[in-house]
């Protein structure tokens, strides 16, 4: 993951991506603030919100890498989720209290049978408690005040939706709060483990909600871990305290992913010194091949990432310059 010279990581014209482990209870914006204070980068931003009640992978862009954040945001995601069948909540997770419960949850086979209906390209309405803006206001702010939220459906893609575990649990509601365990008024609910691979923009809470509606019992998200975002995985995630120590001890660069990790899906092309100079100055220049089209990531002869450029009429047109001539 080494990507920039030792000692220059605090420079405002450098940067990379940190694969941050976000714990339960921390907002994504809080994680960004902590990383900013630890590293002294002025420009820091996460590449896709992870709900406070979820934990796991949260890629964060530092410095000039923030200009490539949208490419990470668009990467496929992997999750492990726990679905509670028989309970519905307004937020589609345990942030809010139950609004309905059924006394008889479905059997495991019924869950298995409906999962194929939620794979492939599916239409999904985001949860009311989401960060989507409605009239310039976050939807969750409207929902928390009891307002009506009308969000448009969107097409998302679910590549994998697999049942990994299932267990019956007694649940009840005490003082509007969900309680796990036997009591005189407890009902038999079903906890289901799910492994999910999906496109960017897919809400696991909405997926669980819709599965519950299809089963006729309602369902809410009981637990969620994001295990991967493109090349960023849980197994090599970094905790914020580790990042803080690395910054103070001057080895932060060893924990950062290079900026071009965000665009590895684009074709790579090596260019000569003259072309590289033109690109570094933001100038359009002639291709050697004269036939390449679409956006490419361009490198010099030493393998240094220079720019993103689009091939047009035998020329390179700079779209984003990483290594400038300054």
ABEGO torsion letter per residue (X at the ends): XBABBBGAAABAABEBBBBBBBBBGBBAAAAAAAAAAAAGBABBBBBEBBBAABBEBBBBBBEAAAAAAAAAAABBBBBBBBBBBGBBBAAGBAABBBABBBABBBBAAAAAAAAAAABEBBBBBBBABBABBBGGBBAAAAAAAGBBBBBBBBBBBBABBBBABBBBBBBBBBGGBBBBEBBAABBBBBBBBBBBBBBBGBBAAAAAAAAAAAAGAEBBBABBBBABBEABBAAABBBAAAAAAAAAAGAAAAABBBAAAAAAABBBBBBBAAAAAAAAAGBBBBBAAGABBEBBBBBBAAGBBABBBBBBGGBBBBABBABBAX
